[in-house]
């Protein structure tokens, strides 16, 4: 794992696994999508998908999402996570933060661990 600043983070390719980082504190694990770069070469935003959140095709609004979560709690019903909901960071602050980047060895070890969860 390595820690990079926002400028370096935006140079990383899509499908980079990361977490926003503040000293001694990791935020939600996410997959980086494409960085947003304009025709003049500027841009300081990107798309991402958080791993911890439930993403389901059955949720089309925040009301739907909350209803699904309530149903899960009340009835034990399962919902499949579709892993296709992308968001934009949208903070546009060049000086904003640090990012913990999972490197190849980290990913191999995580995949091995996840395979044990089947």
Biopython code that builds the backbone (N, CA, C, O; Angstrom):
import numpy as np
from Bio.PDB.StructureBuilder import StructureBuilder

atoms = [
    (1, "UNK", "N", (0.856, -1.167, 0.000)),
    (1, "UNK", "CA", (0.000, 0.000, 0.000)),
    (1, "UNK", "C", (0.897, 1.223, 0.000)),
    (1, "UNK", "O", (1.978, 1.226, 0.587)),
    (2, "UNK", "N", (0.420, 2.264, -0.674)),
    (2, "UNK", "CA", (1.151, 3.525, -0.650)),
    (2, "UNK", "C", (0.155, 4.659, -0.470)),
    (2, "UNK", "O", (-1.039, 4.503, -0.727)),
    (3, "UNK", "N", (0.664, 5.803, -0.026)),
    (3, "UNK", "CA", (-0.143, 6.995, 0.180)),
    (3, "UNK", "C", (0.292, 8.031, -0.858)),
    (3, "UNK", "O", (1.480, 8.313, -1.012)),
    (4, "UNK", "N", (-0.708, 8.601, -1.577)),
    (4, "UNK", "CA", (-0.410, 9.627, -2.581)),
    (4, "UNK", "C", (-1.300, 10.843, -2.351)),
    (4, "UNK", "O", (-2.341, 10.756, -1.700)),
    (5, "UNK", "N", (-0.869, 11.979, -2.897)),
    (5, "UNK", "CA", (-1.687, 13.188, -2.811)),
    (5, "UNK", "C", (-2.700, 13.207, -3.967)),
    (5, "UNK", "O", (-2.670, 12.332, -4.833)),
    (6, "UNK", "N", (-3.575, 14.182, -3.977)),
    (6, "UNK", "CA", (-4.650, 14.257, -4.975)),
    (6, "UNK", "C", (-4.109, 14.358, -6.399)),
    (6, "UNK", "O", (-4.629, 13.713, -7.309)),
    (7, "UNK", "N", (-3.077, 15.157, -6.592)),
    (7, "UNK", "CA", (-2.502, 15.327, -7.935)),
    (7, "UNK", "C", (-2.027, 13.981, -8.487)),
    (7, "UNK", "O", (-2.298, 13.652, -9.642)),
    (8, "UNK", "N", (-1.325, 13.209, -7.667)),
    (8, "UNK", "CA", (-0.850, 11.887, -8.098)),
    (8, "UNK", "C", (-2.010, 10.908, -8.249)),
    (8, "UNK", "O", (-2.014, 10.078, -9.158)),
    (9, "UNK", "N", (-2.997, 11.009, -7.351)),
    (9, "UNK", "CA", (-4.161, 10.132, -7.412)),
    (9, "UNK", "C", (-4.893, 10.275, -8.745)),
    (9, "UNK", "O", (-5.280, 9.278, -9.354)),
    (10, "UNK", "N", (-5.082, 11.512, -9.193)),
    (10, "UNK", "CA", (-5.808, 11.756, -10.438)),
    (10, "UNK", "C", (-5.091, 11.184, -11.655)),
    (10, "UNK", "O", (-5.724, 10.958, -12.687)),
    (11, "UNK", "N", (-3.801, 10.946, -11.558)),
    (11, "UNK", "CA", (-3.028, 10.355, -12.657)),
    (11, "UNK", "C", (-3.200, 8.833, -12.718)),
    (11, "UNK", "O", (-2.878, 8.213, -13.732)),
    (12, "UNK", "N", (-3.703, 8.233, -11.638)),
    (12, "UNK", "CA", (-3.830, 6.773, -11.596)),
    (12, "UNK", "C", (-4.941, 6.305, -12.523)),
    (12, "UNK", "O", (-5.889, 7.046, -12.781)),
    (13, "UNK", "N", (-4.832, 5.083, -13.023)),
    (13, "UNK", "CA", (-5.835, 4.580, -13.968)),
    (13, "UNK", "C", (-7.144, 4.214, -13.274)),
    (13, "UNK", "O", (-7.207, 4.034, -12.058)),
    (14, "UNK", "N", (-8.181, 4.110, -14.095)),
    (14, "UNK", "CA", (-9.450, 3.587, -13.606)),
    (14, "UNK", "C", (-9.207, 2.180, -13.064)),
    (14, "UNK", "O", (-8.274, 1.496, -13.482)),
    (15, "UNK", "N", (-10.049, 1.763, -12.141)),
    (15, "UNK", "CA", (-9.991, 0.453, -11.478)),
    (15, "UNK", "C", (-8.883, 0.356, -10.443)),
    (15, "UNK", "O", (-8.455, -0.743, -10.092)),
    (16, "UNK", "N", (-8.415, 1.498, -9.950)),
    (16, "UNK", "CA", (-7.489, 1.528, -8.823)),
    (16, "UNK", "C", (-8.301, 1.418, -7.539)),
    (16, "UNK", "O", (-9.258, 2.168, -7.348)),
    (17, "UNK", "N", (-7.933, 0.495, -6.659)),
    (17, "UNK", "CA", (-8.602, 0.347, -5.367)),
    (17, "UNK", "C", (-7.938, 1.307, -4.386)),
    (17, "UNK", "O", (-6.712, 1.347, -4.276)),
    (18, "UNK", "N", (-8.760, 2.083, -3.671)),
    (18, "UNK", "CA", (-8.200, 3.114, -2.790)),
    (18, "UNK", "C", (-9.151, 3.412, -1.638)),
    (18, "UNK", "O", (-10.291, 2.947, -1.603)),
    (19, "UNK", "N", (-8.645, 4.197, -0.705)),
    (19, "UNK", "CA", (-9.456, 4.794, 0.354)),
    (19, "UNK", "C", (-8.901, 6.187, 0.603)),
    (19, "UNK", "O", (-7.686, 6.385, 0.618)),
    (20, "UNK", "N", (-9.796, 7.156, 0.798)),
    (20, "UNK", "CA", (-9.315, 8.467, 1.228)),
    (20, "UNK", "C", (-8.639, 8.263, 2.580)),
    (20, "UNK", "O", (-9.049, 7.418, 3.376)),
    (21, "UNK", "N", (-7.604, 9.047, 2.821)),
    (21, "UNK", "CA", (-6.792, 8.844, 4.015)),
    (21, "UNK", "C", (-6.521, 10.174, 4.704)),
    (21, "UNK", "O", (-6.157, 11.162, 4.067)),
    (22, "UNK", "N", (-6.704, 10.173, 6.004)),
    (22, "UNK", "CA", (-6.230, 11.239, 6.869)),
    (22, "UNK", "C", (-5.302, 10.549, 7.844)),
    (22, "UNK", "O", (-5.510, 9.373, 8.141)),
    (23, "UNK", "N", (-4.296, 11.219, 8.351)),
    (23, "UNK", "CA", (-3.354, 10.528, 9.231)),
    (23, "UNK", "C", (-4.059, 9.635, 10.264)),
    (23, "UNK", "O", (-4.854, 10.091, 11.086)),
    (24, "UNK", "N", (-3.730, 8.356, 10.176)),
    (24, "UNK", "CA", (-4.240, 7.301, 11.066)),
    (24, "UNK", "C", (-5.724, 7.004, 10.877)),
    (24, "UNK", "O", (-6.340, 6.408, 11.761)),
    (25, "UNK", "N", (-6.319, 7.402, 9.748)),
    (25, "UNK", "CA", (-7.745, 7.161, 9.526)),
    (25, "UNK", "C", (-8.009, 6.892, 8.051)),
    (25, "UNK", "O", (-7.763, 7.746, 7.200)),
    (26, "UNK", "N", (-8.517, 5.685, 7.756)),
    (26, "UNK", "CA", (-8.916, 5.330, 6.399)),
    (26, "UNK", "C", (-10.422, 5.511, 6.266)),
    (26, "UNK", "O", (-11.171, 5.191, 7.188)),
    (27, "UNK", "N", (-10.870, 6.025, 5.120)),
    (27, "UNK", "CA", (-12.294, 6.164, 4.845)),
    (27, "UNK", "C", (-12.769, 4.959, 4.057)),
    (27, "UNK", "O", (-12.069, 3.948, 4.004)),
    (28, "UNK", "N", (-13.943, 5.040, 3.442)),
    (28, "UNK", "CA", (-14.527, 3.910, 2.730)),
    (28, "UNK", "C", (-13.636, 3.415, 1.592)),
    (28, "UNK", "O", (-13.014, 4.198, 0.875)),
    (29, "UNK", "N", (-13.597, 2.095, 1.452)),
    (29, "UNK", "CA", (-12.884, 1.477, 0.353)),
    (29, "UNK", "C", (-13.671, 1.732, -0.932)),
    (29, "UNK", "O", (-14.894, 1.594, -0.955)),
    (30, "UNK", "N", (-12.965, 2.103, -2.000)),
    (30, "UNK", "CA", (-13.631, 2.461, -3.247)),
    (30, "UNK", "C", (-12.770, 2.061, -4.447)),
    (30, "UNK", "O", (-11.570, 1.819, -4.325)),
    (31, "UNK", "N", (-13.414, 2.001, -5.588)),
    (31, "UNK", "CA", (-12.729, 1.771, -6.853)),
    (31, "UNK", "C", (-12.764, 3.079, -7.629)),
    (31, "UNK", "O", (-13.827, 3.665, -7.836)),
    (32, "UNK", "N", (-11.597, 3.526, -8.054)),
    (32, "UNK", "CA", (-11.511, 4.765, -8.835)),
    (32, "UNK", "C", (-11.971, 4.487, -10.256)),
    (32, "UNK", "O", (-11.549, 3.513, -10.880)),
    (33, "UNK", "N", (-12.844, 5.358, -10.761)),
    (33, "UNK", "CA", (-13.199, 5.326, -12.174)),
    (33, "UNK", "C", (-12.271, 6.268, -12.919)),
    (33, "UNK", "O", (-11.139, 6.507, -12.497)),
    (34, "UNK", "N", (-12.755, 6.793, -14.017)),
    (34, "UNK", "CA", (-11.932, 7.694, -14.805)),
    (34, "UNK", "C", (-11.815, 9.056, -14.152)),
    (34, "UNK", "O", (-12.766, 9.564, -13.559)),
    (35, "UNK", "N", (-10.614, 9.646, -14.274)),
    (35, "UNK", "CA", (-10.434, 11.039, -13.874)),
    (35, "UNK", "C", (-11.111, 11.906, -14.916)),
    (35, "UNK", "O", (-11.182, 11.542, -16.090)),
    (36, "UNK", "N", (-11.607, 13.050, -14.486)),
    (36, "UNK", "CA", (-12.285, 13.972, -15.391)),
    (36, "UNK", "C", (-11.267, 15.024, -15.822)),
    (36, "UNK", "O", (-10.810, 15.837, -15.019)),
    (37, "UNK", "N", (-10.926, 14.987, -17.099)),
    (37, "UNK", "CA", (-9.951, 15.910, -17.666)),
    (37, "UNK", "C", (-10.610, 16.605, -18.848)),
    (37, "UNK", "O", (-11.167, 15.957, -19.735)),
    (38, "UNK", "N", (-10.541, 17.917, -18.850)),
    (38, "UNK", "CA", (-11.152, 18.716, -19.910)),
    (38, "UNK", "C", (-10.191, 18.885, -21.080)),
    (38, "UNK", "O", (-9.008, 18.567, -20.965)),
    (39, "UNK", "N", (-10.693, 19.382, -22.196)),
    (39, "UNK", "CA", (-9.888, 19.510, -23.409)),
    (39, "UNK", "C", (-8.662, 20.404, -23.211)),
    (39, "UNK", "O", (-7.673, 20.261, -23.931)),
    (40, "UNK", "N", (-8.715, 21.319, -22.245)),
    (40, "UNK", "CA", (-7.553, 22.177, -21.984)),
    (40, "UNK", "C", (-6.567, 21.532, -21.004)),
    (40, "UNK", "O", (-5.586, 22.158, -20.602)),
    (41, "UNK", "N", (-6.833, 20.273, -20.622)),
    (41, "UNK", "CA", (-5.926, 19.552, -19.733)),
    (41, "UNK", "C", (-6.200, 19.740, -18.258)),
    (41, "UNK", "O", (-5.560, 19.099, -17.424)),
    (42, "UNK", "N", (-7.144, 20.612, -17.916)),
    (42, "UNK", "CA", (-7.482, 20.823, -16.515)),
    (42, "UNK", "C", (-8.533, 19.817, -16.070)),
    (42, "UNK", "O", (-9.112, 19.099, -16.885)),
    (43, "UNK", "N", (-8.760, 19.780, -14.805)),
    (43, "UNK", "CA", (-9.771, 18.896, -14.226)),
    (43, "UNK", "C", (-9.218, 18.292, -12.955)),
    (43, "UNK", "O", (-8.062, 17.872, -12.914)),
    (44, "UNK", "N", (-10.026, 18.247, -11.931)),
    (44, "UNK", "CA", (-9.542, 17.684, -10.669)),
    (44, "UNK", "C", (-10.643, 16.877, -9.981)),
    (44, "UNK", "O", (-10.808, 16.946, -8.763)),
    (45, "UNK", "N", (-11.384, 16.123, -10.767)),
    (45, "UNK", "CA", (-12.463, 15.310, -10.229)),
    (45, "UNK", "C", (-12.347, 13.907, -10.829)),
    (45, "UNK", "O", (-11.574, 13.685, -11.761)),
    (46, "UNK", "N", (-13.117, 12.972, -10.289)),
    (46, "UNK", "CA", (-13.087, 11.605, -10.794)),
    (46, "UNK", "C", (-14.380, 10.893, -10.413)),
    (46, "UNK", "O", (-15.137, 11.339, -9.550)),
    (47, "UNK", "N", (-14.601, 9.778, -11.084)),
    (47, "UNK", "CA", (-15.714, 8.891, -10.757)),
    (47, "UNK", "C", (-15.204, 7.810, -9.806)),
    (47, "UNK", "O", (-14.032, 7.436, -9.844)),
    (48, "UNK", "N", (-16.109, 7.309, -8.945)),
    (48, "UNK", "CA", (-15.732, 6.248, -8.024)),
    (48, "UNK", "C", (-16.946, 5.399, -7.673)),
    (48, "UNK", "O", (-18.092, 5.809, -7.855)),
    (49, "UNK", "N", (-16.662, 4.209, -7.165)),
    (49, "UNK", "CA", (-17.702, 3.324, -6.651)),
    (49, "UNK", "C", (-17.264, 2.848, -5.273)),
    (49, "UNK", "O", (-16.222, 2.208, -5.133)),
    (50, "UNK", "N", (-18.063, 3.164, -4.254)),
    (50, "UNK", "CA", (-17.764, 2.691, -2.901)),
    (50, "UNK", "C", (-18.118, 1.217, -2.788)),
    (50, "UNK", "O", (-19.141, 0.771, -3.307)),
    (51, "UNK", "N", (-17.274, 0.479, -2.115)),
    (51, "UNK", "CA", (-17.466, -0.958, -1.967)),
    (51, "UNK", "C", (-18.464, -1.269, -0.858)),
    (51, "UNK", "O", (-19.215, -2.238, -0.965)),
    (52, "UNK", "N", (-18.487, -0.472, 0.199)),
    (52, "UNK", "CA", (-19.305, -0.783, 1.366)),
    (52, "UNK", "C", (-20.798, -0.569, 1.149)),
    (52, "UNK", "O", (-21.610, -1.184, 1.841)),
    (53, "UNK", "N", (-21.173, 0.280, 0.215)),
    (53, "UNK", "CA", (-22.586, 0.603, 0.031)),
    (53, "UNK", "C", (-23.324, -0.476, -0.745)),
    (53, "UNK", "O", (-22.742, -1.153, -1.593)),
    (54, "UNK", "N", (-24.618, -0.633, -0.446)),
    (54, "UNK", "CA", (-25.478, -1.508, -1.230)),
    (54, "UNK", "C", (-25.858, -0.781, -2.515)),
    (54, "UNK", "O", (-26.426, 0.311, -2.476)),
    (55, "UNK", "N", (-25.545, -1.387, -3.636)),
    (55, "UNK", "CA", (-25.936, -0.861, -4.944)),
    (55, "UNK", "C", (-26.833, -1.902, -5.585)),
    (55, "UNK", "O", (-26.384, -3.011, -5.875)),
    (56, "UNK", "N", (-28.070, -1.569, -5.807)),
    (56, "UNK", "CA", (-29.009, -2.534, -6.365)),
    (56, "UNK", "C", (-29.811, -1.915, -7.496)),
    (56, "UNK", "O", (-30.155, -0.733, -7.450)),
    (57, "UNK", "N", (-30.107, -2.714, -8.511)),
    (57, "UNK", "CA", (-30.918, -2.245, -9.643)),
    (57, "UNK", "C", (-32.327, -1.865, -9.209)),
    (57, "UNK", "O", (-33.020, -1.151, -9.934)),
    (58, "UNK", "N", (-32.759, -2.324, -8.048)),
    (58, "UNK", "CA", (-34.126, -2.091, -7.593)),
    (58, "UNK", "C", (-34.293, -0.732, -6.909)),
    (58, "UNK", "O", (-35.413, -0.351, -6.568)),
    (59, "UNK", "N", (-33.209, -0.004, -6.707)),
    (59, "UNK", "CA", (-33.272, 1.301, -6.055)),
    (59, "UNK", "C", (-33.116, 2.399, -7.104)),
    (59, "UNK", "O", (-32.079, 2.495, -7.761)),
    (60, "UNK", "N", (-34.154, 3.228, -7.257)),
    (60, "UNK", "CA", (-34.126, 4.301, -8.246)),
    (60, "UNK", "C", (-34.186, 5.684, -7.605)),
    (60, "UNK", "O", (-34.178, 6.700, -8.301)),
    (61, "UNK", "N", (-34.246, 5.714, -6.289)),
    (61, "UNK", "CA", (-34.276, 6.994, -5.570)),
    (61, "UNK", "C", (-33.815, 6.742, -4.141)),
    (61, "UNK", "O", (-33.670, 5.595, -3.719)),
    (62, "UNK", "N", (-33.588, 7.808, -3.409)),
    (62, "UNK", "CA", (-33.192, 7.637, -2.007)),
    (62, "UNK", "C", (-34.328, 7.005, -1.207)),
    (62, "UNK", "O", (-34.077, 6.257, -0.262)),
    (63, "UNK", "N", (-35.584, 7.301, -1.579)),
    (63, "UNK", "CA", (-36.715, 6.661, -0.895)),
    (63, "UNK", "C", (-36.704, 5.152, -1.116)),
    (63, "UNK", "O", (-36.896, 4.381, -0.177)),
    (64, "UNK", "N", (-36.478, 4.732, -2.369)),
    (64, "UNK", "CA", (-36.383, 3.296, -2.669)),
    (64, "UNK", "C", (-35.268, 2.649, -1.859)),
    (64, "UNK", "O", (-35.444, 1.577, -1.279)),
    (65, "UNK", "N", (-34.123, 3.312, -1.829)),
    (65, "UNK", "CA", (-32.958, 2.783, -1.124)),
    (65, "UNK", "C", (-33.276, 2.572, 0.355)),
    (65, "UNK", "O", (-32.969, 1.519, 0.915)),
    (66, "UNK", "N", (-33.884, 3.562, 0.981)),
    (66, "UNK", "CA", (-34.218, 3.442, 2.406)),
    (66, "UNK", "C", (-35.278, 2.361, 2.642)),
    (66, "UNK", "O", (-35.235, 1.655, 3.649)),
    (67, "UNK", "N", (-36.212, 2.238, 1.727)),
    (67, "UNK", "CA", (-37.237, 1.189, 1.836)),
    (67, "UNK", "C", (-36.602, -0.204, 1.734)),
    (67, "UNK", "O", (-36.968, -1.115, 2.477)),
    (68, "UNK", "N", (-35.658, -0.357, 0.820)),
    (68, "UNK", "CA", (-34.958, -1.636, 0.674)),
    (68, "UNK", "C", (-34.200, -1.975, 1.956)),
    (68, "UNK", "O", (-34.268, -3.105, 2.439)),
    (69, "UNK", "N", (-33.484, -1.004, 2.502)),
    (69, "UNK", "CA", (-32.743, -1.248, 3.740)),
    (69, "UNK", "C", (-33.686, -1.618, 4.883)),
    (69, "UNK", "O", (-33.385, -2.520, 5.665)),
    (70, "UNK", "N", (-34.818, -0.930, 4.985)),
    (70, "UNK", "CA", (-35.805, -1.259, 6.022)),
    (70, "UNK", "C", (-36.344, -2.666, 5.837)),
    (70, "UNK", "O", (-36.495, -3.403, 6.810)),
    (71, "UNK", "N", (-36.636, -3.047, 4.603)),
    (71, "UNK", "CA", (-37.129, -4.392, 4.313)),
    (71, "UNK", "C", (-36.100, -5.439, 4.716)),
    (71, "UNK", "O", (-36.452, -6.478, 5.275)),
    (72, "UNK", "N", (-34.840, -5.169, 4.434)),
    (72, "UNK", "CA", (-33.777, -6.109, 4.800)),
    (72, "UNK", "C", (-33.732, -6.307, 6.315)),
    (72, "UNK", "O", (-33.595, -7.432, 6.797)),
    (73, "UNK", "N", (-33.847, -5.215, 7.054)),
    (73, "UNK", "CA", (-33.816, -5.289, 8.517)),
    (73, "UNK", "C", (-35.059, -6.000, 9.044)),
    (73, "UNK", "O", (-34.965, -6.880, 9.900)),
    (74, "UNK", "N", (-36.217, -5.612, 8.528)),
    (74, "UNK", "CA", (-37.489, -6.130, 9.058)),
    (74, "UNK", "C", (-37.772, -7.577, 8.676)),
    (74, "UNK", "O", (-38.358, -8.319, 9.465)),
    (75, "UNK", "N", (-37.362, -7.992, 7.470)),
    (75, "UNK", "CA", (-37.763, -9.316, 6.980)),
    (75, "UNK", "C", (-36.609, -10.278, 6.754)),
    (75, "UNK", "O", (-36.828, -11.483, 6.629)),
    (76, "UNK", "N", (-35.387, -9.769, 6.698)),
    (76, "UNK", "CA", (-34.243, -10.625, 6.402)),
    (76, "UNK", "C", (-34.063, -10.894, 4.916)),
    (76, "UNK", "O", (-33.211, -11.694, 4.531)),
    (77, "UNK", "N", (-34.862, -10.229, 4.073)),
    (77, "UNK", "CA", (-34.765, -10.424, 2.626)),
    (77, "UNK", "C", (-33.389, -10.002, 2.120)),
    (77, "UNK", "O", (-32.812, -9.030, 2.606)),
    (78, "UNK", "N", (-32.873, -10.737, 1.145)),
    (78, "UNK", "CA", (-31.585, -10.431, 0.520)),
    (78, "UNK", "C", (-31.784, -9.627, -0.750)),
    (78, "UNK", "O", (-32.774, -9.806, -1.460)),
    (79, "UNK", "N", (-30.853, -8.753, -1.031)),
    (79, "UNK", "CA", (-30.805, -8.021, -2.290)),
    (79, "UNK", "C", (-29.414, -8.202, -2.878)),
    (79, "UNK", "O", (-28.417, -8.146, -2.159)),
    (80, "UNK", "N", (-29.352, -8.417, -4.172)),
    (80, "UNK", "CA", (-28.076, -8.596, -4.852)),
    (80, "UNK", "C", (-27.404, -7.249, -5.075)),
    (80, "UNK", "O", (-28.055, -6.271, -5.443)),
    (81, "UNK", "N", (-26.110, -7.208, -4.850)),
    (81, "UNK", "CA", (-25.337, -5.991, -5.074)),
    (81, "UNK", "C", (-24.841, -6.009, -6.513)),
    (81, "UNK", "O", (-24.128, -6.933, -6.902)),
    (82, "UNK", "N", (-25.203, -5.004, -7.313)),
    (82, "UNK", "CA", (-24.874, -5.046, -8.735)),
    (82, "UNK", "C", (-23.552, -4.366, -9.110)),
    (82, "UNK", "O", (-23.111, -4.496, -10.252)),
    (83, "UNK", "N", (-22.924, -3.665, -8.211)),
    (83, "UNK", "CA", (-21.626, -3.032, -8.451)),
    (83, "UNK", "C", (-21.576, -2.240, -9.754)),
    (83, "UNK", "O", (-20.638, -2.394, -10.536)),
    (84, "UNK", "N", (-22.556, -1.414, -9.988)),
    (84, "UNK", "CA", (-22.513, -0.588, -11.202)),
    (84, "UNK", "C", (-22.952, 0.845, -10.928)),
    (84, "UNK", "O", (-23.295, 1.565, -11.866)),
    (85, "UNK", "N", (-22.951, 1.275, -9.681)),
    (85, "UNK", "CA", (-23.363, 2.631, -9.338)),
    (85, "UNK", "C", (-22.119, 3.498, -9.121)),
    (85, "UNK", "O", (-21.394, 3.327, -8.141)),
    (86, "UNK", "N", (-21.889, 4.416, -10.037)),
    (86, "UNK", "CA", (-20.727, 5.301, -9.978)),
    (86, "UNK", "C", (-21.164, 6.685, -9.529)),
    (86, "UNK", "O", (-22.263, 7.136, -9.853)),
    (87, "UNK", "N", (-20.303, 7.349, -8.788)),
    (87, "UNK", "CA", (-20.546, 8.711, -8.309)),
    (87, "UNK", "C", (-19.349, 9.576, -8.678)),
    (87, "UNK", "O", (-18.301, 9.073, -9.085)),
    (88, "UNK", "N", (-19.523, 10.886, -8.530)),
    (88, "UNK", "CA", (-18.400, 11.811, -8.695)),
    (88, "UNK", "C", (-18.003, 12.345, -7.340)),
    (88, "UNK", "O", (-18.850, 12.577, -6.478)),
    (89, "UNK", "N", (-16.709, 12.539, -7.154)),
    (89, "UNK", "CA", (-16.246, 13.101, -5.892)),
    (89, "UNK", "C", (-16.802, 14.506, -5.709)),
    (89, "UNK", "O", (-17.404, 14.797, -4.675)),
    (90, "UNK", "N", (-16.613, 15.381, -6.686)),
    (90, "UNK", "CA", (-17.249, 16.691, -6.700)),
    (90, "UNK", "C", (-16.736, 17.706, -5.707)),
    (90, "UNK", "O", (-17.415, 18.705, -5.467)),
    (91, "UNK", "N", (-15.564, 17.500, -5.113)),
    (91, "UNK", "CA", (-15.068, 18.477, -4.135)),
    (91, "UNK", "C", (-14.166, 19.524, -4.765)),
    (91, "UNK", "O", (-14.063, 20.629, -4.231)),
    (92, "UNK", "N", (-13.521, 19.230, -5.855)),
    (92, "UNK", "CA", (-12.740, 20.172, -6.656)),
    (92, "UNK", "C", (-11.671, 20.937, -5.882)),
    (92, "UNK", "O", (-11.338, 22.062, -6.254)),
    (93, "UNK", "N", (-11.142, 20.371, -4.846)),
    (93, "UNK", "CA", (-10.132, 21.057, -4.045)),
    (93, "UNK", "C", (-8.771, 20.436, -4.341)),
    (93, "UNK", "O", (-8.495, 19.306, -3.937)),
    (94, "UNK", "N", (-7.915, 21.186, -5.052)),
    (94, "UNK", "CA", (-6.596, 20.664, -5.435)),
    (94, "UNK", "C", (-5.758, 20.259, -4.234)),
    (94, "UNK", "O", (-4.902, 19.382, -4.353)),
    (95, "UNK", "N", (-5.981, 20.869, -3.094)),
    (95, "UNK", "CA", (-5.201, 20.570, -1.900)),
    (95, "UNK", "C", (-5.863, 19.523, -1.013)),
    (95, "UNK", "O", (-5.379, 19.234, 0.081)),
    (96, "UNK", "N", (-6.977, 18.951, -1.487)),
    (96, "UNK", "CA", (-7.749, 18.021, -0.666)),
    (96, "UNK", "C", (-7.095, 16.662, -0.588)),
    (96, "UNK", "O", (-7.045, 15.923, -1.571)),
    (97, "UNK", "N", (-6.615, 16.354, 0.543)),
    (97, "UNK", "CA", (-6.372, 15.022, 0.980)),
    (97, "UNK", "C", (-5.286, 14.155, 0.406)),
    (97, "UNK", "O", (-4.557, 14.481, -0.530)),
    (98, "UNK", "N", (-5.251, 13.020, 1.061)),
    (98, "UNK", "CA", (-4.346, 11.942, 0.716)),
    (98, "UNK", "C", (-5.178, 10.704, 0.416)),
    (98, "UNK", "O", (-6.336, 10.600, 0.822)),
    (99, "UNK", "N", (-4.569, 9.771, -0.301)),
    (99, "UNK", "CA", (-5.264, 8.570, -0.727)),
    (99, "UNK", "C", (-4.368, 7.359, -0.497)),
    (99, "UNK", "O", (-3.204, 7.349, -0.897)),
    (100, "UNK", "N", (-4.927, 6.336, 0.156)),
    (100, "UNK", "CA", (-4.223, 5.071, 0.348)),
    (100, "UNK", "C", (-4.534, 4.200, -0.864)),
    (100, "UNK", "O", (-5.698, 3.926, -1.156)),
    (101, "UNK", "N", (-3.504, 3.773, -1.556)),
    (101, "UNK", "CA", (-3.652, 3.012, -2.792)),
    (101, "UNK", "C", (-3.252, 1.567, -2.545)),
    (101, "UNK", "O", (-2.145, 1.291, -2.083)),
    (102, "UNK", "N", (-4.159, 0.642, -2.857)),
    (102, "UNK", "CA", (-3.852, -0.786, -2.749)),
    (102, "UNK", "C", (-3.030, -1.159, -3.969)),
    (102, "UNK", "O", (-3.453, -0.936, -5.104)),
    (103, "UNK", "N", (-1.855, -1.725, -3.735)),
    (103, "UNK", "CA", (-0.982, -2.136, -4.825)),
    (103, "UNK", "C", (-1.218, -3.608, -5.161)),
    (103, "UNK", "O", (-2.018, -4.278, -4.508)),
    (104, "UNK", "N", (-0.516, -4.108, -6.185)),
    (104, "UNK", "CA", (-0.766, -5.459, -6.702)),
    (104, "UNK", "C", (-0.714, -6.522, -5.607)),
    (104, "UNK", "O", (-1.612, -7.361, -5.531)),
    (105, "UNK", "N", (0.302, -6.508, -4.766)),
    (105, "UNK", "CA", (0.405, -7.511, -3.698)),
    (105, "UNK", "C", (-0.773, -7.418, -2.728)),
    (105, "UNK", "O", (-1.283, -8.439, -2.265)),
    (106, "UNK", "N", (-1.196, -6.209, -2.427)),
    (106, "UNK", "CA", (-2.356, -6.017, -1.551)),
    (106, "UNK", "C", (-3.606, -6.623, -2.189)),
    (106, "UNK", "O", (-4.405, -7.268, -1.510)),
    (107, "UNK", "N", (-3.769, -6.414, -3.491)),
    (107, "UNK", "CA", (-4.935, -6.942, -4.196)),
    (107, "UNK", "C", (-4.932, -8.468, -4.236)),
    (107, "UNK", "O", (-5.971, -9.101, -4.046)),
    (108, "UNK", "N", (-3.768, -9.053, -4.483)),
    (108, "UNK", "CA", (-3.660, -10.518, -4.499)),
    (108, "UNK", "C", (-4.050, -11.081, -3.144)),
    (108, "UNK", "O", (-4.807, -12.049, -3.068)),
    (109, "UNK", "N", (-3.546, -10.492, -2.086)),
    (109, "UNK", "CA", (-3.873, -10.964, -0.732)),
    (109, "UNK", "C", (-5.357, -10.768, -0.410)),
    (109, "UNK", "O", (-5.971, -11.629, 0.220)),
    (110, "UNK", "N", (-5.934, -9.647, -0.837)),
    (110, "UNK", "CA", (-7.352, -9.402, -0.601)),
    (110, "UNK", "C", (-8.216, -10.403, -1.369)),
    (110, "UNK", "O", (-9.198, -10.917, -0.833)),
    (111, "UNK", "N", (-7.856, -10.677, -2.612)),
    (111, "UNK", "CA", (-8.607, -11.652, -3.403)),
    (111, "UNK", "C", (-8.556, -13.029, -2.765)),
    (111, "UNK", "O", (-9.566, -13.729, -2.712)),
    (112, "UNK", "N", (-7.386, -13.420, -2.281)),
    (112, "UNK", "CA", (-7.266, -14.709, -1.589)),
    (112, "UNK", "C", (-8.189, -14.757, -0.374)),
    (112, "UNK", "O", (-8.861, -15.761, -0.138)),
    (113, "UNK", "N", (-8.218, -13.688, 0.384)),
    (113, "UNK", "CA", (-9.084, -13.630, 1.561)),
    (113, "UNK", "C", (-10.563, -13.681, 1.161)),
    (113, "UNK", "O", (-11.344, -14.406, 1.777)),
    (114, "UNK", "N", (-10.946, -12.927, 0.146)),
    (114, "UNK", "CA", (-12.328, -12.912, -0.304)),
    (114, "UNK", "C", (-12.757, -14.277, -0.844)),
    (114, "UNK", "O", (-13.909, -14.675, -0.672)),
    (115, "UNK", "N", (-11.848, -14.986, -1.490)),
    (115, "UNK", "CA", (-12.173, -16.332, -1.986)),
    (115, "UNK", "C", (-12.513, -17.284, -0.849)),
    (115, "UNK", "O", (-13.273, -18.231, -1.052)),
    (116, "UNK", "N", (-11.975, -17.060, 0.331)),
    (116, "UNK", "CA", (-12.289, -17.884, 1.495)),
    (116, "UNK", "C", (-13.689, -17.579, 2.021)),
    (116, "UNK", "O", (-14.246, -18.365, 2.788)),
    (117, "UNK", "N", (-14.256, -16.457, 1.619)),
    (117, "UNK", "CA", (-15.579, -16.044, 2.103)),
    (117, "UNK", "C", (-16.715, -16.681, 1.304)),
    (117, "UNK", "O", (-17.876, -16.526, 1.681)),
    (118, "UNK", "N", (-16.427, -17.373, 0.241)),
    (118, "UNK", "CA", (-17.479, -17.963, -0.604)),
    (118, "UNK", "C", (-18.289, -18.963, 0.165)),
    (118, "UNK", "O", (-19.216, -19.559, -0.383)),
]
sb = StructureBuilder()
sb.init_structure("model")
sb.init_model(0)
sb.init_chain("A")
sb.init_seg("    ")
for serial, (resi, resn, name, xyz) in enumerate(atoms, 1):
    if name == "N":
        sb.init_residue(resn, " ", resi, " ")
    sb.init_atom(name, np.array(xyz, "f"), 0.0, 1.0, " ", f" {name:<3s}", serial, name[0])
structure = sb.get_structure()
